[in-house]
Amino acid sequence: MRQYETLFILRPSLEEEKRNEVIEKFKGIIESDGEIEKVEEWGIKRLAYEIEKIREGYYILVNFKANPELPKELERNFKISDDVLRYIVVNLEEK
């Protein structure tokens, strides 16, 4: 298993209940083939630039261990989710 980190930004207009559902969905994808080490909800922060006329986003950082195939599946789910503005998945072991 490799060490990964993902940061994704959700629409700030999401209600708390819907936001928690989305976060749990992505945590479930990670836990299906890996293990979560830490989840940090940074809350609403200003974006560096506007995305679809939105100036703020709800940031979530997740550190996890998984097999090399999992990040591709995670990115595929980020792409098809309308609630995710931006995302990045980083392999922490590469130098």
Secondary structure by P-SEA (a helix, b strand, c coil): cccbbbbbbccccccaaaaaaaaaaaaaaaaccccccccccccccccccccccccbbbbbbbbbbbccaaaaaaaaaaaaccccccccccccccc
